[in-house]
Amino acid sequence: MLALLAPPVCGACGDGLVHAGDVVCASCRAALPWLDGPRCPRCALPAPCRPCPARAAAFDRAWAPLAHEGSARQLVVALKFRGALAAADAMAAQMLAVAPAGLLDGAALVPVPAQPARRRRRGFDQAERLAAALARRSRLPLRHCLTRSAGARQVGAGRSDRLAPGRIAVRASGPAPPVAALVDDVHTTGATLDACARALRAAGSEHVVCLTYARALRR
């Protein structure tokens, strides 16, 4: 009844109307910037990626289905900054629909923890919502085994600042799964994912992959 009186609008563009159960309109869905062609399995960038930014990273593999631009970027913004929580399930569905075979075999999903102040301000953790949606759809176990201390803000920071040693303080709050799949919304420089992977390895993980919704491309 509510949808008939006030039809829901697209979570990406905010203008187009969506059908019941959908999050994005047909135009935004058609404009999603899917990443095709060969890509580096380490950093998830289109190949060749030389020099690979993940050559010294603690994770073994990284993958994302979409480029962090256009309607994919708008959907991330809607989830992260506008509290469009329904977007997490739509994003999880898109991720699983095209995930490479074997990427998540034997893995437990581990959400990348948000900074405590940011989580309190938003009232939720977008990576946690995304990981929970992935767990419901894939039936993979979900493990909340990482915590993050207050630190400098990554959003808006330059590459050199993001990669500065000690900028991101992450630790394991208990034993880590042998095979861990780190879940986050965007893979930018990989600094946060690397810090999380190092914490997981220190706590017992033998294999760490990174699964994100979107990948920021080099320009």
C-alpha positions in Angstrom: 0.0 0.0 0.0 2.8 2.4 0.9 4.6 1.6 -2.4 1.4 2.5 -4.3 1.0 5.8 -2.5 4.8 6.7 -2.6 6.7 4.5 -5.1 10.3 3.8 -4.0 13.0 5.6 -5.8 16.4 4.3 -7.0 19.0 4.0 -4.3 21.7 5.0 -6.8 20.4 8.0 -8.7 17.5 8.9 -6.3 15.2 9.7 -9.3 14.2 6.6 -11.1 11.3 4.5 -9.8 12.0 0.9 -8.8 9.9 -2.2 -8.7 9.0 -3.8 -5.4 12.0 -5.6 -4.0 14.5 -3.8 -6.2 17.0 -1.1 -5.0 18.1 0.4 -8.3 16.2 1.5 -11.3 16.5 -0.1 -14.7 18.7 2.7 -16.1 21.2 2.5 -13.2 21.3 -1.3 -13.4 22.1 -1.1 -17.1 24.8 1.4 -16.4 26.6 -0.6 -13.7 30.4 -0.5 -14.6 31.1 -4.2 -14.6 34.8 -5.0 -14.7 35.5 -7.3 -17.7 38.7 -8.7 -19.2 41.9 -10.0 -17.6 42.7 -8.7 -14.1 45.5 -9.1 -11.7 44.5 -11.7 -9.1 46.5 -10.0 -6.4 45.2 -6.4 -6.6 42.0 -6.8 -8.7 43.1 -4.1 -11.2 42.8 -4.6 -14.9 45.9 -6.3 -16.2 48.7 -5.4 -16.7 48.9 -3.6 -13.3 52.7 -3.2 -13.2 53.9 -2.3 -10.6 51.3 -4.3 -8.7 50.2 -2.3 -5.7 49.5 -5.6 -3.8 52.9 -7.2 -4.4 53.8 -6.9 -0.7 50.3 -7.2 0.7 49.4 -9.8 3.3 46.4 -11.1 1.4 46.7 -13.7 -1.3 44.0 -12.5 -3.7 41.6 -9.7 -4.2 38.5 -9.4 -6.4 35.6 -7.0 -7.0 32.9 -7.2 -9.7 32.5 -3.4 -10.4 34.5 -0.3 -10.9 34.1 2.4 -8.2 32.3 4.8 -10.5 28.9 5.7 -11.9 25.9 3.9 -10.5 28.1 1.5 -8.5 29.7 4.4 -6.7 26.3 6.0 -6.1 25.1 2.8 -4.5 28.1 2.6 -2.2 27.4 6.2 -1.2 23.7 5.4 -0.5 24.6 2.6 1.8 27.6 4.2 3.6 26.4 7.8 3.9 22.6 7.8 3.5 21.8 4.6 5.5 20.2 2.8 2.5 20.6 -0.6 4.3 18.6 -2.5 1.6 21.4 -1.7 -0.8 23.7 -4.2 1.0 21.6 -7.2 -0.1 21.5 -6.0 -3.7 25.3 -5.5 -3.7 25.8 -8.9 -2.2 23.6 -10.5 -4.9 25.7 -8.8 -7.6 28.9 -9.9 -6.0 27.9 -13.6 -5.7 26.4 -13.7 -9.2 29.7 -13.2 -10.9 32.3 -14.3 -8.2 35.1 -16.5 -9.7 34.8 -20.2 -9.1 36.7 -21.3 -6.1 37.2 -17.8 -4.7 35.3 -18.5 -1.5 35.9 -22.3 -1.1 36.2 -23.1 2.6 36.2 -19.5 3.6 34.6 -17.7 6.5 33.5 -14.2 5.8 35.2 -11.5 7.9 33.9 -7.9 7.7 36.5 -5.1 7.7 35.8 -3.2 10.9 34.8 0.4 10.8 36.4 3.0 13.1 34.4 3.1 16.4 33.5 6.8 16.1 32.2 6.3 12.6 30.2 3.3 13.5 28.6 5.2 16.4 27.8 8.1 14.2 26.2 6.1 11.4 24.6 3.5 13.7 25.8 0.6 11.6 28.9 -0.8 9.9 28.5 -1.0 6.1 31.0 -3.8 5.7 29.3 -5.8 8.4 25.9 -5.4 6.7 27.5 -6.5 3.4 29.1 -9.5 4.9 25.9 -10.5 6.7 24.0 -10.3 3.3 26.7 -12.4 1.7 26.5 -15.0 4.5 22.7 -15.3 4.1 23.0 -15.8 0.4 26.1 -18.0 0.3 25.5 -19.8 3.6 29.2 -19.3 4.4 30.0 -18.7 8.1 30.4 -15.1 9.3 33.1 -14.3 11.8 33.5 -11.0 13.6 37.1 -11.4 14.7 38.6 -8.1 13.9 38.5 -4.8 15.9 39.8 -1.4 14.9 41.1 1.4 17.0 40.4 5.1 16.5 42.7 6.4 13.8 43.0 8.8 10.9 40.1 8.9 8.4 40.8 7.1 5.1 37.9 8.6 3.1 39.3 11.7 1.3 42.9 10.9 2.2 45.6 10.8 -0.5 47.4 7.6 -1.5 50.6 8.3 0.5 48.6 9.2 3.6 46.4 6.1 3.3 49.6 3.9 3.1 51.5 5.6 5.9 52.8 3.0 8.5 50.7 2.8 11.6 47.8 4.8 10.2 45.4 1.8 10.5 45.3 -0.1 13.8 43.5 -3.4 13.5 43.8 -6.5 15.7 42.2 -9.8 16.0 39.8 -10.3 19.0 40.2 -14.1 18.9 41.4 -17.0 16.7 41.0 -16.3 13.0 39.6 -18.8 10.5 42.1 -20.8 8.5 40.6 -19.4 5.3 39.3 -15.9 5.6 37.5 -13.7 3.1 37.7 -10.1 4.0 34.6 -8.2 3.0 34.4 -4.4 2.4 32.5 -2.0 0.1 35.4 -0.5 -1.8 39.0 -1.5 -2.5 40.9 1.7 -3.0 44.7 1.5 -2.2 44.3 -1.7 -0.3 45.9 -0.3 2.9 42.9 -1.2 5.1 42.6 -4.7 3.6 46.3 -5.3 4.1 46.2 -4.2 7.7 43.2 -6.6 8.3 45.0 -9.4 6.5 48.1 -9.0 8.7 45.9 -9.1 11.8 44.2 -12.3 10.5 47.5 -14.0 9.7 48.9 -13.1 13.1 45.8 -14.8 14.6 46.1 -18.0 12.6 44.7 -17.5 9.1 46.7 -19.4 6.5 44.9 -18.0 3.4 43.3 -14.5 3.1 41.3 -13.3 0.1 39.6 -9.9 -0.3 36.1 -9.5 -1.6 34.8 -6.0 -2.2 31.9 -4.6 -4.1 33.9 -2.0 -6.1 37.5 -1.4 -7.1 38.9 2.1 -7.5 40.8 2.2 -10.8 44.0 4.0 -11.6 43.8 7.2 -13.6 
